[in-house]
Amino acid sequence: MVLTRHAIQFVSNSYRTGQYVPPGGLSEDDHEICRQSFIAELSQLHAIYEKMLYMQVPMPRAGQVNQPVLDFVNQLMADFELMGTTTQDLRGLREVLDRAAQRTFNSPSITRHLYNTLYRLGEYDEAEYALRSYLHLVDLISYDWTETHKNGDALAIDRDGISMTIPTARPDLPEDNAHDESDCIGDIKNVESEQVTDMLQVLITAIRMYCNDLAKSVDAVEMAEIAKELYQKNKTKIPISIAAYLHRAIGVAYGLLGCQTFDPEVRPIYHEKALSYLKQSLEIDNQAWETYYQLALQQAEMHDIGQAIQSITHALQTNPSHLPSWHLLTLIVSCPIQGDFKQALKTCEIGLQQVELKDDYDEAEQFILFQMTHTWLLYALNGPEAALTSSGTLFSSYGKIAVVPEASQSSGQEMIISGSFGNLSDLQGQKKNRGRSSSSATTATGILKENGSRSHDLSTASIRTGRARSASNLASKAPSLGPSTGLLSVPDNGSTGSKHHHGLHLFGSRSTSHKPKGTESPQGSVNGNMSAQSLSAMPYDSKANNSVSSFQSVAPSVMSGQSILQPSYIPMKPTKRAILRKQRSERILSDLWLLTAQQFIKLGKLDEARKAVGEAERVDWTHNPMVWCVLGQLLLAGKKDIEEAQAAFDKALVIDPHHVMSRLELAKSYLLLGNNQMAEGLLDSLTKSNGWDCAEAWFLLGEICKNTDRLERTKACLFYALELESTAPIQPFSILPRFI
C-alpha cells in the first residue's frame, strides 16, 4: 500500500512537471496519447490504493479522524483536475467520496469535496444539502439559525414568482476585532486542517450557484453575510485575490436581491450595498476585469449609464473576447441618452465578430440572446422587414442549444426538431409522433419565406462531435455499441419503415414494446438506473478530441484495469442543471417565435402573427407568460373583443403574477374600456413593485393623474417616466449573466 501511494505521487508529480513517460514504449511526442496514458495509469493506481486502504483502515471512533482516508481523498481531488474530463467521471468521483464518507466521522473536508462535485455535476438540490451539512460541521451556521432564518418580511420574489423572506444583515466587525480560526470553527475541522480560505471558496461557490443557476437572491445574500463575517474575523490570513473575489461575490448577491425586491424602501439600500462591495473589490484588486463587468452591470441597472460605459470599457480592454461584456456594452449604448441606435448596432456587430464561440453551452445561449438584441436593433433602425430578414439566422443558431449536453451523445445521430424550426418536446422522453400537420409545417416554413428570408431546417443539425473521453472509459473499455443500439437513442419503429430518429430523452425511457423484435438493449438496469458500462461519456468541459480506439489499440495493457472514476450506475433522472437548461432553451425558442410575431403585428400581418404565436404556444405555453401577453396584444391589434384580450393577459399572470409586461398591457386594456380606477390600481401596484423602472407605466399613471387634476402627482410621474425612458435599453439587462 505504501508503494502504491508513492507511485501515485510520483506519476502525478512527473506529469505536472512534464517528465511523465508513458508505459509500454508509447510515443512521448504525441501529447494526446501521453495524456490518455497518464489518465489510465493514474486512475488505476487510485483504484488499487482505495481497495487496499479500505481493507486495512477501520472505521474511526466518534471524534477521531481517519487521516489515511483524508490524505487519499485530497490526493485524488488534486489529481482529478488532470484526469477528469466527463460527467461520467464526476459521477464516479461522487461515488468515491460517498465511500470515503462512510469511513470517516462527519469529515468537513470530504463534505466540502462532495459539495463541489455535486455543484459541478449539476445536482443542485443535493448540493444544497451538502452545503448546509458542511456549514454545520465547521460551525458557520447553527441549528437555531436553520430554524429561524426564514422568519421575517417576505419582500422579495424569485424568478418563479414565489415570495421570499429578506435576510437580516450581520453587523460589520470593528477593524481591531480579529480572531483566530478557533473562534469561529469547530474542533474536528481544526484537526483536519480545514482552512478559512477553503470555507470562503465554498461560500463563494454557493453564492455563484444561488445567483447564476437558481436565482435565489435571499440564499445568496445569506451565504454572502456568513462569508463576510468569516472574512472580517480572519482578514489578515486571506490572500488578496480571494478577498477581492469575495467582495465581488457579495456585491453580486446584493445586486440580485435588489432586482428581486419589490419593496420600494429597501430596494435602493440593496443596490447601494451592491455598488459599495463591488467598489471595495476594485480597491483590493483593480486589475480584475470580471469586477469591472459586474460593476458596469450594477451601474446600468441603477440607470447610471455614464459610469457603466466607463466600467465596461475597462473590462473589454482587458478581455476583448468576453461575449457578455460586448452584449452589456451594446445594451448600454442602445439607451436613448447615448444618442441613436446606429452606434449600438455597430457595437453589436463588432462584438459578434470579435467573439469566437467555443464548445460551451452557456456561451452558445448567450450568443443567441446577443443575436436577438441585434435583431431588435435592426427593427429600431430599419423597421420590421429588416428584423424578419435576420430571423432565419436566429433559428439556425438555436440548434446549438436545442439539446442539453448532459443528455446528448456523439453517436452520429441527427437532432430532430419537429416543425420547420421545432420545439423541444422530444427531450421529454414521451413516445409520440412529433411531426406537425402539413398545414402547420407549411405555415412555419412560409412565415419567413414570404418576407424574403429562407427557412432554416434544423432537422439535419447534427449534435456536436469530438467529445472528450472519460477517464473511466480509458481504463475500462465499454462494450461496442452500433449506431442502432445507442443507449440514449430510440430505435426506429419497424412498423413505419421510416428512418426518422428521435431526439435524446432526458425524462424517462421509451417503452420496450416499441423496440424492434430481436433487438436487445445493451444497457443494464439497477432500480431504474443505467449501467455505467453502456453509458456514452459526455464532457462537462472538452479537453480531448481524438479517437479513443486508436489509443486502446496501441496500449491494451494500460486499458486492462478498472478506473476509480468508473461509476457503478448512472441515474436515469436528469440533473437539475439539465432541467434548467431545457427550460431556458424552450423559453428562448418560444421568444424567437414571439419576436417574429411582434414584427408581423407591426407590419399588420395579423394572420402570420397568429401562426407565429401558435408556434410559441406549442413550445412553452405553461412557463412563458409572454406567449399569452403577445396573444393579447395581437387581439387588441385586430380590434377583437377587449375582454378576450384581458383573458389572455390574465392567463399570463397565472403563470407569473408579477410579470411586468402583462400587468402593463392589462392596465392599458382597462384604459381602453374607460375604467381608469382599475387601470390606476394596476399601475400603482406595478410601479411600487418590480415594475418600478417601467417608463411606460409611469407615463400612463401620470396621464391618469392629469385627467383627475392631480397636478403635483402628474408632474412627478411624467418627469420620472422621462428619466427612465432615457436610460432604458432595447432589451432588459436581466438577460445577461448575473455572476461571471
Secondary structure as the mmCIF struct_conf table of DSSP 4:
data_model
#
loop_
_struct_conf.conf_type_id
_struct_conf.id
_struct_conf.beg_label_comp_id
_struct_conf.beg_label_asym_id
_struct_conf.beg_label_seq_id
_struct_conf.end_label_comp_id
_struct_conf.end_label_asym_id
_struct_conf.end_label_seq_id
HELX_RH_AL_P HELX_RH_AL_P1 VAL A 2 ARG A 16
TURN_TY1_P TURN_TY1_P1 THR A 17 GLY A 18
HELX_RH_3T_P HELX_RH_3T_P1 PRO A 23 GLY A 25
BEND BEND1 GLU A 28 ASP A 29
HELX_RH_AL_P HELX_RH_AL_P2 HIS A 31 GLN A 56
HELX_LH_PP_P HELX_LH_PP_P1 VAL A 57 ARG A 61
TURN_TY1_P TURN_TY1_P2 ALA A 62 GLY A 63
HELX_RH_AL_P HELX_RH_AL_P3 GLN A 67 MET A 83
STRN STRN1 THR A 86 THR A 86
HELX_RH_AL_P HELX_RH_AL_P4 THR A 87 GLN A 102
TURN_TY1_P TURN_TY1_P3 ARG A 103 ARG A 103
BEND BEND2 THR A 104 ASN A 106
HELX_RH_AL_P HELX_RH_AL_P5 PRO A 108 LEU A 121
TURN_TY1_P TURN_TY1_P4 GLY A 122 GLY A 122
HELX_RH_AL_P HELX_RH_AL_P6 TYR A 124 LEU A 137
TURN_TY1_P TURN_TY1_P5 VAL A 138 ASP A 139
BEND BEND3 LEU A 140 ILE A 141
HELX_RH_AL_P HELX_RH_AL_P7 TYR A 143 THR A 148
TURN_TY1_P TURN_TY1_P6 HIS A 149 LYS A 150
BEND BEND4 GLY A 152 GLY A 152
STRN STRN2 ALA A 154 ILE A 157
TURN_TY1_P TURN_TY1_P7 ARG A 159 ASP A 160
BEND BEND5 GLY A 161 GLY A 161
STRN STRN3 SER A 163 THR A 165
HELX_LH_PP_P HELX_LH_PP_P2 ILE A 166 PRO A 174
TURN_TY1_P TURN_TY1_P8 GLU A 175 ASP A 176
HELX_RH_3T_P HELX_RH_3T_P2 GLU A 181 ASP A 183
TURN_TY1_P TURN_TY1_P9 CYS A 184 CYS A 184
BEND BEND6 ILE A 185 ILE A 185
HELX_RH_AL_P HELX_RH_AL_P8 ASP A 187 VAL A 191
TURN_TY1_P TURN_TY1_P10 GLU A 192 SER A 193
HELX_RH_AL_P HELX_RH_AL_P9 VAL A 196 ARG A 208
HELX_RH_PI_P HELX_RH_PI_P1 MET A 209 ASP A 213
BEND BEND7 LEU A 214 LEU A 214
HELX_RH_AL_P HELX_RH_AL_P10 SER A 217 LYS A 233
TURN_TY1_P TURN_TY1_P11 ASN A 234 ASN A 234
HELX_RH_3T_P HELX_RH_3T_P3 LYS A 235 LYS A 237
BEND BEND8 ILE A 238 ILE A 238
HELX_RH_AL_P HELX_RH_AL_P11 ILE A 240 GLN A 260
STRN STRN4 THR A 261 THR A 261
TURN_TY1_P TURN_TY1_P12 PRO A 264 VAL A 266
HELX_RH_AL_P HELX_RH_AL_P12 ARG A 267 ILE A 284
TURN_TY1_P TURN_TY1_P13 ASN A 286 GLN A 287
HELX_RH_AL_P HELX_RH_AL_P13 TRP A 289 GLU A 301
TURN_TY1_P TURN_TY1_P14 MET A 302 HIS A 303
HELX_RH_AL_P HELX_RH_AL_P14 ILE A 305 THR A 318
TURN_TY1_P TURN_TY1_P15 PRO A 320 SER A 321
HELX_RH_AL_P HELX_RH_AL_P15 LEU A 323 VAL A 333
TURN_TY1_P TURN_TY1_P16 SER A 334 SER A 334
BEND BEND9 CYS A 335 CYS A 335
HELX_RH_3T_P HELX_RH_3T_P4 PRO A 336 GLN A 338
HELX_RH_AL_P HELX_RH_AL_P16 PHE A 341 GLN A 354
BEND BEND10 ASP A 359 ASP A 359
HELX_RH_AL_P HELX_RH_AL_P17 TYR A 361 ASN A 382
HELX_RH_AL_P HELX_RH_AL_P18 PRO A 384 THR A 389
TURN_TY1_P TURN_TY1_P17 SER A 390 SER A 390
HELX_RH_AL_P HELX_RH_AL_P19 SER A 391 SER A 397
HELX_RH_3T_P HELX_RH_3T_P5 TYR A 398 LYS A 400
TURN_TY1_P TURN_TY1_P18 ILE A 401 ILE A 401
BEND BEND11 ALA A 402 VAL A 403
HELX_RH_3T_P HELX_RH_3T_P6 PRO A 405 ALA A 407
BEND BEND12 SER A 411 GLY A 412
HELX_LH_PP_P HELX_LH_PP_P3 GLN A 413 GLN A 413
STRN STRN5 GLU A 414 GLU A 414
HELX_LH_PP_P HELX_LH_PP_P4 MET A 415 MET A 415
BEND BEND13 SER A 418 PHE A 421
BEND BEND14 LEU A 424 LEU A 424
HELX_RH_3T_P HELX_RH_3T_P7 SER A 425 GLN A 428
BEND BEND15 LYS A 432 LYS A 432
HELX_LH_PP_P HELX_LH_PP_P5 GLY A 435 SER A 437
HELX_RH_AL_P HELX_RH_AL_P20 SER A 438 LYS A 449
TURN_TY1_P TURN_TY1_P19 GLU A 450 GLY A 452
HELX_LH_PP_P HELX_LH_PP_P6 ARG A 454 HIS A 456
HELX_RH_3T_P HELX_RH_3T_P8 LEU A 458 THR A 460
STRN STRN6 SER A 462 SER A 462
HELX_LH_PP_P HELX_LH_PP_P7 ILE A 463 ARG A 464
HELX_LH_PP_P HELX_LH_PP_P8 ARG A 467 SER A 470
HELX_RH_AL_P HELX_RH_AL_P21 ALA A 471 ALA A 475
BEND BEND16 SER A 476 SER A 476
HELX_LH_PP_P HELX_LH_PP_P9 LYS A 477 SER A 480
HELX_RH_3T_P HELX_RH_3T_P9 PRO A 483 THR A 485
TURN_TY1_P TURN_TY1_P20 LEU A 487 LEU A 488
BEND BEND17 SER A 489 SER A 489
TURN_TY1_P TURN_TY1_P21 GLY A 494 THR A 496
BEND BEND18 LEU A 506 GLY A 508
HELX_RH_3T_P HELX_RH_3T_P10 THR A 512 HIS A 514
BEND BEND19 LYS A 515 LYS A 515
HELX_LH_PP_P HELX_LH_PP_P10 PRO A 516 PRO A 516
TURN_TY1_P TURN_TY1_P22 LYS A 517 GLY A 518
HELX_LH_PP_P HELX_LH_PP_P11 THR A 519 SER A 521
BEND BEND20 PRO A 522 PRO A 522
STRN STRN7 SER A 525 VAL A 526
TURN_TY1_P TURN_TY1_P23 ASN A 527 GLY A 528
STRN STRN8 ASN A 529 SER A 531
HELX_RH_3T_P HELX_RH_3T_P11 ALA A 532 SER A 534
HELX_LH_PP_P HELX_LH_PP_P12 LEU A 535 ALA A 537
STRN STRN9 PRO A 539 PRO A 539
BEND BEND21 TYR A 540 ASP A 541
BEND BEND22 ASN A 546 ASN A 546
HELX_RH_AL_P HELX_RH_AL_P22 VAL A 548 VAL A 554
TURN_TY1_P TURN_TY1_P24 PRO A 556 SER A 557
HELX_RH_3T_P HELX_RH_3T_P12 VAL A 558 SER A 560
BEND BEND23 GLY A 561 GLY A 561
TURN_TY1_P TURN_TY1_P25 ILE A 564 LEU A 565
BEND BEND24 SER A 568 SER A 568
STRN STRN10 TYR A 569 PRO A 571
BEND BEND25 MET A 572 LYS A 573
HELX_LH_PP_P HELX_LH_PP_P13 PRO A 574 THR A 575
HELX_RH_AL_P HELX_RH_AL_P23 LYS A 576 LEU A 603
TURN_TY1_P TURN_TY1_P26 GLY A 604 GLY A 604
HELX_RH_AL_P HELX_RH_AL_P24 LEU A 606 ASP A 620
TURN_TY1_P TURN_TY1_P27 TRP A 621 HIS A 623
HELX_RH_AL_P HELX_RH_AL_P25 PRO A 625 ALA A 637
TURN_TY1_P TURN_TY1_P28 GLY A 638 LYS A 639
HELX_RH_AL_P HELX_RH_AL_P26 ILE A 642 ILE A 655
TURN_TY1_P TURN_TY1_P29 PRO A 657 HIS A 658
HELX_RH_AL_P HELX_RH_AL_P27 VAL A 660 LEU A 672
TURN_TY1_P TURN_TY1_P30 LEU A 673 GLY A 674
HELX_RH_AL_P HELX_RH_AL_P28 ASN A 676 LYS A 688
TURN_TY1_P TURN_TY1_P31 SER A 689 ASP A 693
HELX_RH_AL_P HELX_RH_AL_P29 ALA A 695 ASN A 707
TURN_TY1_P TURN_TY1_P32 THR A 708 ASP A 709
HELX_RH_AL_P HELX_RH_AL_P30 LEU A 711 SER A 726
TURN_TY1_P TURN_TY1_P33 THR A 727 THR A 727
BEND BEND26 ILE A 730 GLN A 731
HELX_RH_3T_P HELX_RH_3T_P13 PHE A 733 ILE A 735
BEND BEND27 LEU A 736 LEU A 736
BEND BEND28 ARG A 738 ARG A 738
#
